[in-house]
Amino acid sequence: MPRYFFDVVNETGTAHDHQGLDCNGPDGAKRQGELIAIDLRFAPDSEGRTGDKVAVCDARGTVLYSIPVPVDV
């Protein structure tokens, strides 16, 4: 299974995911990125996360998807 990485991007910079997760291809990685974005929305420090995004990257560092953290779920 290929490994994908889920970086959190905001106006102050990028929090890089150095571990990544094994997913069933790009579609599985996109679904995982969407779940991470929803988790970020409900995190205890979620106040002010508007504009944050989850960048789903392949092993080479290519951004495949940029998923916004939802304002309302």
Order of alpha helices (4+ residues) and beta strands (2+ residues): beta-beta-beta-alpha-beta-beta
